[in-house]
Amino acid sequence: MPQLSRRQVLALVPAGAFVAIAAPLRARADTPSDHTRLLANARAIFAGTAESNGRPEAAARLAAIHAAARSHLAGLDAAGPGELFAGVPLGTSDPNLSTSFLRLYEIALATCTPGYASDLVGNTAVQRRVLDGLEWLHAHHFGDQAAGYYGNWFHWEIGIPASVSKTFALVTDLAATERPDLVTTYVASMDAYLRNGMDGDVDLDSRFHTGANLADITTNRVLQGAVTGDDARVSKAIADQSTVFATIDPYDIQHGNTDGYYADGSFIQHHSVAYTGSYGRTLLTRVVQTIKLLDGTDAAPGTDLPDVVHGWVRDGFAPVIVDGWMMEIVKGRAVSRTGTGYADVATVLEAAVDLTDYTSGDNAAALGAYVRHLATASPTPPDPARFVSPVSAVRYADLLADAGAPAADLNPPARSVAFNAMDRTVHRRPAFTFALARSSDRISRYEYMSGENLLPWFQGDGAFSLYLAGQDHTQSFGVDFYTTVSPYRLPGTTVPVEERRTVPELYGQPWYENPGHPLGFTSSSESQNTYVYFPRATNSFSGGATLGAYGAAGMVLSDDVPYVDAQAGVLPDDFVVYANARAVKSWFLLDDEVVVLAAGIHDQHGRDVVTTLDSRIASPADGVVVTGRRRDGGPWSSDGAPARLDWLRWDNPGQGVAVGYAVLDAGPVTVTLEDVTRSRRTVRTSNPDTAATKRVFTAAVEHGRRRSALAYAIVPGATEARLAEYGRQGRIAVLANDERVQAVRHSGLGLVAATVFEGRAQVRNLAIDGPASVLVREGDDGRTTVALSDPTMRRDAVTVTIRGRHLDVVSADDGVEVRRVPGGTEVRARTHEAYGASLTATLRRR
């Protein structure tokens, strides 16, 4: 995708440039007419235009806007002491204060929806009530800097300013006429609350002013500048926001910032959290809104920047959207929220709709086709009433009505994606999608924060999600999965047997408080991030390679940073840490199956260890059936006793889906199928105290305290007869499975895939210089294709020697050298600063 280096962008920022490929926003271009255009664009984005609002496709969105406004007006009327809105007490709750500002904005929004038949439209009396509310909130709850800034910094620097800035953009004329000092008073207060910035402005060196947060803050400041006629504010905000368009270069980090989009499509927020599905969506929304805000001004970016954003959608978002559902592996703590993956994708859908008006021709056509694909991809069609903009709802309808225009996924039917920059792997086939979460000394094992995702401990330890085509994913994943599946039995994880306590259970509040310690633990301190909210692992080995539509991934289980630092005496004595189990793991991603190997499974502290082959949930009414065959030839029995198995099959007739497990090598497997009922508040303190009931299937191997290994294949959709073939025909052979090397061969594909954790390894006719991830495929046409990567991201080169007849080069990526050596052909990939990318070569026999 088109990429701008961060160095190119930042070099221009001091000069007030937007970006190298966009017209600079010169001070003389920020005339009142530009401000007028910015404000008009803002109103169109949020409230629609007379043209859009006259279309029937906008009616549902407009009705929702007006229903919310009338409800909020009733709340204003019924407010009691200490409230602006009934039931939203103020004084100690920053979320309630933010909600109060948001409701004022939503009332103002209804008054500015041209073309909609309502007595609220253009109602200056209602707008005065909004301004009255803003005055009251400032006087009693926002203006006093000494009393404010309690709770979460986000509300004070981003959330409240967003509502205030949009409100003033909507009612700026009345405010300028009747409350001329109110806007400047608020702007001064919002600047003062920007405490993680510098001199009341953005600070690109601040760890808070990165990625989605930076986009939020700068969008607010563009609106503030437009309302106040402040050319410099608008220009500076646009220049600051322009930096988020740059692809993060991990070998040339600017301002200490690792948040943003990477060359492999990864998105990181909070410096180490894989976050495409939550903060990534926020960033996508904000930059698209900025593109729309700048439309028609001298700062409009043309098609180049929208084309960069198209690349984000194609390479970053599309791979992690399956059947219109946002995958759990890129949602951080948001996995514990009650919203669905389908609702998450509506944000991406709206951005794609808007981008079709701004990207270049081929990209616009591809996005339009993707919009039409998403419209029918999920069981429930997307609801444009949930879009932000009525204009977007109308544009969406037009795209769907485009006669003869194709609908097409941005993903090919078969695709394997190694998001190594954020330790995630996605493997797609028409019948299933496999999504894997890894972690390392670069990427967090999980994210917990603000009482969200209370049971997160093993979510980045090789946990996977298996999505089956045609299934309603609300029945299989989302908050109910994490509510009813034990956190110690997440699919694919190897964990020590022990009970852990949540952060609120440990410390009586959602964080660890110890400001007097040298690390200065407070709710928003860097130490809180490092040790509580999103701790990294300590292993460097986590990554993998892809060869066409096939892939391999591997990781080493390790302790996390909190545990290691606690042993070194860095942390306070009352800070609780947990040790992890040990293992090396590999996943080999094929057409019909995913082969999972684990070796060196043990615990350094003498605890028992359990590996979960899979856990799945279903409605109790679906009639799930589990069948299997024991290694001795007898049928598996549901008596609950562990048994050595050849295969196991989970069948959900209610959803019309099934998954098979071919047990290639493992100890006795314990299988449970039970109805579990828990409150959704189990995983998030602010969730409603409502019960989720699911029939939970779990297959696990209890290793005890023995050093163990295992190998199994996950075979989506497999019949019992198909599973029985794994033992008889042996299309898949495990070539190695120990702590140095794990490898498999698939005879039908002519594919050998290997993970080498250390040293040199011989795998069949391959001599591999590790650490490395390697795939080699021999085709029927005499060609051999090779893919190599460095999962540690620390090596200068990775080498594989193919023993046998000499092979000639057909093609090779930059940085790949092929040469003859005694007894074979050596392929050497220069992996220095490749950041885990796969490097490939195609060879042929002479």
N, C-alpha and C positions, 0 to 999 in steps of 0.2 A: 504494500500500500504506500501511497505517497508519504514521505517522512521528512520532518524538519528536525535537524539536530537542535538540542537545547542550547548548544553553544551559539548557533546561528541566531536563534531567537533572542537570547539574553544579550547578545552583543548589540542588539538594536534597541533594547528597552530603554536605556538611559537617554537615547535620542528621542524618545516618545513615539517610536515607531510601533505599528501594530504587529506585523511580522514581515519578513522579507518579501513574501509573495502577496501581501495585501497593501492597499494604499495607506500611507501614514495618515493618522488623524491629526492634522496640523491644527495648531491653536486657531489660526484664522478661519479654518473650516468649521469650527464649533460656533457657528452663528446661531442666533435665536431660531432660525428656520430649521437648523439641524436638531436643536433641542425639541422643537415642535414635532419634528418627524419622529424622533425617538419616543416621545410621549404618545404620539398617535399609534406608533407601532406597538407600544406596550399595551395600550387599551385594546388594540385589535387582538393581540395574543391572548389576553385574559378575558376580555368581555365580548370579543367578536366585533364584526362590522355590520352595518345595516344590510349589506348584501348577504353575508353569511347567515345572519340571524333571521333572514327572511326565508331561508331554506328549511324544509321540513326535517332534514337530517340533523339540524342543530337544535331542534325543539327539546329533545330529551336532556341535553346538556344545559340548556337555558332553564328548563323547568327545575332541574336540580339546583342550579345557582339561586333561583328565586325561592325555592322551598327552604334552602338553608338560611337565606337572609330573613325570611319571615319567622323562622324558628328562633333565630338569634335576636330579632327585635322583641319577640315575646320574652326572651330571657332577659333582655335589658329592662323591660317593664317590671319583671318580677324579682329583680335583684334585691338582695337583702343587705344588711350592713357588712362592709368589708368585701363586697362583690361588685363587679360591673355587670356580670351575667349571673343569673340564678344558678346555684349549684356549683359555681366556680370560685371558691374562696381564695382571696389574695392575701399576701403578706409573707408567706414562707415557702410557697410552692412556685418554683420557676416554670414548671410545665403549665400550671394554671395561668400564670401571667402571660406566657406565650400563646396559650389558647385564647385568652381574652383579646389580644392584639389580632390574632388570626380571624376571630369572629367579626371584629370591626372591619377588617379588610373584606370579608365575604359579604357583609352588608353593603359596603361601598360598591363592590363588584356588581351587585344586582342593579344599582342605580345607573350603571354605565353600559347597559346592554342595549344598544340601539336596535330599533326594529322589533323589539319584543313587546307584546301587548301586556303591560303591567303598570300599575300605578306607582311602582317603585322606580321605573325608568325616568331619569331626569329629576327625581324628587329631591329638591334641595333641602327640604325639611329633614328628610332622613339623612342626607349627607351632613347636615349640621349636627345631628345626633352622633354621627361617627366622629366628627371633629371634637364634639364635647367629650366623647369617650376618650379620645386621644389626650385631650387636655387633662382629664381627671387621672388617667393612668400615669401621665408624666408627673403630675403634681404629687401623687400619693405613692407611686410604686416604681417609677423609672428614673425620675430626675435626680434623685439623691444618689450620687456615685458611691458614697460611703456605705449606704444601706443596700445597694444593689449588688449584682454579680455573685449571688449565692447560687448553689447548685451547679448545674452543668454549664460550662462556658459557652456551649453551642447556642443556647437560647439567647444569650446576651450579645454575642458577636455575629450570629447568623440568623437564627429563627425569628426573633422579634424584629430586627432590622429588615428582614425580608417582608414581613407583613406591613410594617410602617412604610417602607419605601414604595411598595406596590399601592398602598392606600393613597398616598400623596400623589402618585402618578395618575391615579384615577380621578381624584377630586382636586387637582391642582388649581383649577380656575377659582373655585369657591374658596379654597384655602388662601390663595393669594389676595383675594378681595376682602375676606372677612377675618382671616387669622394670619396676617402676613408674618408674624413672628413665630408661629407654631412650627413651621417647617424648619427654619434655621435653628430653633431651640432643639428640635429632635435630632437634626443632623449633628449638632455639637455634642449631644449626649451619646449618640451612636458612635461618633468618633472616639469619645472618651472611653466607651466600653470596649473598644477594639484593643484590649489590653495585651493581647498576644501579638500585636503589630508594633509599629514604630511611629510615634508622633501622631497617633490617631489615624493611621493609614496602614495599608498592607505592608507586610515585611516578608519578602521572599525567603529570608533566612529563618523565619519562624517555622517550627515543626507543625504548627496549627494551620498555617497558610499554604496548604498544598492540595493538589488534586481537586476533588469535589468541593472541599471546604473553600479553597481559593476561588473556584468558579462561583460559588454561592456569594461570597463576600464581594467579589468584584461586580457581579451582576447587580447586587444591591447598590453599589456605589455608582454604577452607570445611571441607574434610575435617580438616585439622589442628585447627581450632577445635572441631569436633565431638568429636574424639578426646580433646582436653585439657579440654573443658568451658569453653573460652574464648569467652564471649559476644561480647566486643569484636572478636576476630579474625573470627568468623563474620560479624558485622554489617558490619565494614569491608570484608571481601572481597566480600560481596554488593553493597554500595554501589559499590565500584570496578568490579565486573563489569557493573553496570547501565549504565555509560556506553557499552558496546559496542552497546547496542540503539539508540542514537541515530543518526539519519542524519547523515553528515558534511556540514557546511555549509562549502563551500570558501571562502566569503566571511566566515566567522566561525570560523576555526580556533581550537580550544581546546587549550591545553597544547602547541601546536606539532604536534598530531597530525593527520595526513591518512589514517591507516589505518582502514579500516572500509567500511561500505556507503554508497553514494551514491544519490541520488534516482533516477538512471537505471538502477539495478541493478548498477552497477560495484562491484567490491571491490578494494581496494588494501591491500597489506602492504609493509613496508619503505619506506613513504612514497611510493613511485613505481613499484611493480611490480604489474601486473595479475595477480591471484592467486586468483581464485575457485576454481580447480581444485585448489589445494593448501592454502595457509593458510586460504582461505575455508572449505574443508571442515572444517579443524580447529576454527575458530571455531564453525561450525554445530554440530558434535558437542558441543563444550563447553557452549554455551548451552542446548542441549536437555538435556544431562545435568544442568545446574543446575536447569532447570525440573523435572526428575524428582526431583532431590535435595530440592527445597523442597516437593514435594507433601505435603500434610497438615500442614505447619507454618504458623505465622502469617505467614510471609514468602511463601507461595505466591502467584504473580502473577496468578491467574485466567486469563482467556483473552486479555487484551490483549497481553501480551508474546509469547505463542505466536503470536498473529495477526501480529505484526510479523515473526517468523521465517518464518511462512508466506509473507509477502511476499518475503523473501529467496529462498525456494525458487522462487516463481513468476516473479519478475522478474530474479533474479540467476543462479540455477543452471539452471533449465529451458532458457533459451535457449542455454546453452553445453553442453548434453547432447544428443547426436544418436545415435539408435539405441542408447541406453543407454551411450554412450561419452563421456567427458569430453574436451572439445576441448583441443588442445595450446596454443592461444593464451593460455590463462589458467592455465598450470601453472608458469611461471617455469623455474627450473633443474630441476624435477621431470620435464621432458620427457626427460631423459637416464636416468631410472631404468627398471628392467626391468619394473616393474609395468605393468599395462594400464589403458587408459581405462575399461574395463568394471569393473575392480576399484575404481577411483577412485569410480565412481558408487555402489558398494555403501554407501559412507559416507553419501552423500546419501539413499539409499534408506532406510537404517536411521533417520536423523533424521526423514524424512517419516513413516515408520511410527510412531515415537514421538509425533510432533506430533499425529497424528490423535486421540490421547487428551486433548489439552489445548487445541486450537484451537476456535473457535466453530463452530457447525453447518455452515454452507456451506463454510467453509474446510476443516473436517475431511473433508467429503464430497469436495471437490476433491482433497485430498491422498490420500485413499483411492483415488480413481480414478487418480491419477498413480502411486501404488504399483503398482496392477494393470497400468498401462501399462508401467512399467519392468520388470515381471516377465517380459514377453514381447518387449521391445524389442530385445534383443541376441541374437546367435546362441546364446550360452550363458546359460541362466537364472542370475540372481544366486544366490549360495550363502549362505544364512543361517548356515551354520557359520562364516562369516567375520565375522558381526556381533559387536559387543562383548558384547551382552546376550542371554542365553537368553530373557529376557522379550520382547525385541524379535523374536526368531525366532518365538516363538509368536504374537505379535500380527500379524506378517507373514502367517503361515499363516491366521489368522482373516480377515484382510482379503481374501486370495485366495479363501477359501472362502465369502465373502459372496454367496450365490446372487442373481443378478439385478443385482448392483451393477456399474456400468459401469467400463470401463477407458478412461482418456482422458489424453492428453498435456496438460500445462499450456500448451503452445504451440498456437496455431492452425496449420492446415496450411501457411499462407503467412504469414511474419512476417519483418520486417526490423527489426533492433535496433541502434541506435547507442549503444554504451557509451562515450560520448565522455569521461566522467570517467576512464576507464582506457585510452583510445585503442584500442578494439577495436570491430569491426563484425561482426555475424552476420546472414546472410541465409538464410532457410530456405524451402525448397519441398519438396513431397512426394518429389521424385526426387533432391534434392541439398541440401546445406548448405554455404555458403561462409563461411569464418571468416577475418577479416583482422586482422593485428597491425600497429598503427601506433605511433609514438613522437613525443615532442615535448619541450619544455623542462619539461613537467609529468610525463611518464611515461618510464620507462627504455626504452632500446633493447633490452635483454636483461637476464637475470640469470645470473650465474656466481657460485658460491660453493663452498667446501669440496671442490674438485676435481670438482664437478658441472657439467654443461653446458659442456664445455671449448671448444666451437667455436661460440660464440653470436652472433658479431659482427653479423649482419644479420637476426636473428629479428624485430626490431621495425621493419624498414625496408620495410613493405608486403608482408611475407611472408604467404602465405595457405595455408590447408588447404581442400581441396575433398573433402567426404565424400559418397559416392554411396550412395543408399539400397539396402539389401539386401546390402551388402558386409560382409565380416568385417573390421572396421577394424584388427584386429591384423596383418592382411596388408598394410595400406596406410600405417599411421602408427605411433605409439609409438616406442620407442627404436630400432627397426630402421630407421625412416625417417632419423633423424638420424645413425645410424651409417653408412648406405650412400649417402645423398645428400650430395654435396659441400656444405660450408657456404657456398661461393661460388655455388651454383646452387639456392638455396632458391626455391620458386615465387614469382614476382612481384617479385623483388628486382632492383635495379640496383646493381652493385658495381664497384669498380675492380679491375683485374687485378693482383693481388699475392698473395704468400703471407704469412700471418700466423702467429704463434706463440702457443700457449696460455700461460696464466699460469704453470703449473708449468715449462714450457719456458723461459720468460723469466727466472724468478726462483728456480727450484730448489725451490719450495715452493708451496702453494696460495694464497699471497697475497704482496703486496709489503711487505717489512719495512724500515722506516726510522724508528724512533721518535725519532731525533735531529733529524729535519727539523721545521720549524715546523708542518707539518700533522700530525705525530705518527703516521706510518703503523704500525699494529699490526693483528693479525688481526681485531679487532672495532672498530677506530676508525671514526669518522664519515668520515674521509678515504678509508678503504678502501671504504666503501659508495659514496661519491661517484665515485671514480675507477677502481675495480676491479670491485666486485661488481655494481652495477646503475647504470651511468652513464646520465644523461639525454642526449637530443639537445638542440640549441639552437634549433630552429625552434618558433615559436608556432603555426604553421598545421598543425593536424591535427584533423580532425573531419568532420562530415557531418550530413545531414538525412534524415529518413524521412517519407514520405507514404503513410499506410496501410501496405500490405505492400511498398512500393518504397523504395529508398534510394539515397543517394549519399554517397561519402566521398572525402576528398582529403587530401594531405599534401605537405609540402616536405621533400626530403632535405637533411640538414645534417650538419655535423660534430658530434661529441658534446662534452660538457663537458671530458673529459680533453684532447682535442686542442686545443681553444680555450685552455684554461688553460695548457697546455704552451707554446703560442706566446707567451703573455703572461709567461712566466717564473715561473709559480706553482709548477710541479712540479719535482722533482729531475731532474738531468740523466740519470740512469740509468732513469728511468721511461719506458716505451715507450708511444707513442700511435700511432694510425692515423687518417689522414684519410679522409673518406667521399667518394663521388661526389656529383654534383649532378643533381637532376631535380625536376620537379613531377609529381604523379601523381593520378589520379582513378579511382574505381571506381563504375560505375553498375549498380545491382542491380535486375534485371528479373525477369520470370517464367521465361523459358526460358534466359536467358543473363546473364552478368556481363560488361560492357564495360569494358575497361581502357585508359586513355590515359596516356601519359607524354610529356613534352616537356622541352626544355632539358637533355637528357641530355648530360653532359660531365664532365670532371674538371679541376679547377683546377691540378693538378700534372702534367698531361701524360701521365697513365696511360691505357691502353685501358680501356674500360668495356663491361660485358656486362649485358644484361637477360634474365632467365630468364622465359619465358612460362609454363612449368610444369615440374615434376619429379614423377614418380610412381614408386612401387615396386610390385612384384608378385613372387609366387613364380615362379622360373624354370619351374616345371611348368605355369603357367597359360596358356602359349602366347600371350603378348601379341603383337598385330599392330599395326603402324603403317602407315597409308596417308595419301596426300595428293595435292593437285593444285597444280602450279606455276602461277605467274602467266601463263606463256606457253601454258597449256592442257595441257601434258604431265603425266604422272603423276610424283609425287615418287619419287625413288630413294633407297634406303638406302645409297648409297655413301659417306655421311658428308660430302659437299660441301655447303656452304651454298647455299640456293636461295631465290629469292623465291616465296612461296607464296600461294595463295588460301585454302587450308584444309589442316588436318592433323587426323588422327583416331587416337586411342589406343584400342584395343579389347582388353579382357581377357576372353576367353571363359571362362576358368576361374572367374571371379567373376561373369560375366554383366553386366559394366558397361562403359561406354565414355564417352569425353570427346572432344568436338570443339573445334577452335580455328579460328574464322574470322578470317583475317588481313586486317584492314581497311586497314592501312597500316603497313608495316615494311620494314626492310632484309632482306637474306638471313637465313634461319633455319637454324641448325645443329641437327640432330636426332641424338641418340645413343640407342641401346638396347643396353645392355651388362650383363652379370652382374658384380656387385660383391660382394666378400667382405671384410669387415673385422671386427675384434674390437669387441665392445660396450664394451670398455674405452677405445676411442677417444674416447668422449664423456663418460666418467665414470670416475675412477680406481678407484672401489670396485666397479664392475661386474665380474662374472665375466669371465675372459678367454675368452669363447666367441664363436664366429664367427657373424655374420649374413650370409646370402647372399641378395641380391635382384636381380631384373632391373630396372634403373633406366632410366627414360625421361626424357630432358631435351630441351626445345626452348628454344633461346636465340638472341638476336640480339646479335652482336658488333659494337658500334658503332665500335670503334677509338677514334680521337681526334677524330672529327667530332661536332659538336653535332647531336643527333638527336632524333627523335620517333618514336613508334609508337602503333598502335591495334589492338586485337584483341578478339574476343569469345570467352569461354569458354562452351561450349554442352554441358552434361552430357547424355549419352544421345543425342547427335545422330547421325543416319545420314549417310552420304556425300551422299545426295541432299539432305538438309536443309542440310548445310553449303554445298553448291553454290548454294543459293537466296540466301545472303547477298550474293553478288556480283551475281546477276541481278535480284532484287526490291528489295533495299535497304530492308527494313523498318527497319533501323537506319542512321541517317545521323550521321556525325561533323560537328557544326556548327562546332566550334572545337577546336584542340589546339595551344596555344602556352603560353608561360610566364606569360601573364596570365589566360587563361581556357580551360577545357576543357568541352565540352558535347556532348550527343548528343540525338537525337530518335528515339523509337520510334513509328512511324506507326500500328502496330496498337493501341497503348495510348493514343495521343494524349498522350504524355508527353514533356516536355522536361526534361532534368536538366543542371545546370551547376555547375561549381566555378569561382569567380572568386577568383584569388589576390591581386590588387591592383587598385585603381582601379575605374573604371566600365567596364562591358562591355555590348555589345549582342549578344544571342543571339536570333536570329529576331525575334519581336515583344516580347522582354523586354529592358528596360533594368535592369541589375542594378548596385547600388552595393556593390562588394566591399570587403574580403574577405567571401565568403559562400558558402554551399552552398544551392542552390535546386532545387526540383522543382515543376513546374507541369503539371497534367493537365487536359485538356479532355474532358469526358464527352459522350456522345451525348445526354444529357438537357439540354444547354445549361448545365450547371454547370462551373465551373472551380475546381479545388482547388489551393492553393498551400502549400508548406512552405518555411520559411526557418530557417537557423541560422548562427551565427557560429563558424567553426572555430578562430578565434584565441582565443576566450573573452575578448576585450579590448574589443569594440565595444559602444557604447551601443545601436545600432540597426542593422538591416539592411533595405534597401528594394529592392523590385522594382516596376517600372512595366510594366503589361501594355498594350501599344499596341493601339488598336482601339476598338470600341464600349465605352461605359461599362458597368461591371458593378456590380451591387448585392450587398450582403453578405447571405448566408444565415446564416452563423455564423462566429465568429472566437474564437481563444483569447484569454485575458487578455493584454494587452500588445500586441495586434495592432490596428492602425488601418487602415481602408480609406477612401480618399477619391478623388473625381474630380479629375483633372488634365487640362490640355489634351492632347488626343490619346489619352487612355486612363484607366487606373485604377491608383492607387498603393497598394501594400500595404507597410506599414511595421511591422516587428516590433521591439519593444523587447527587445533581447538583453542588456541590462545585468544582470549577475549571474544569467544563465540557464544558464551553464556548458555551453554547446554544445547545449542542448535545442532540439528542433524546435518551431517555432511555426507554426500553420496557420490558414488561412482558406478558407471555401467561398463562392464567388461565383456569380452567375448573370446571364445576359443579361436585359435588361429586356423 
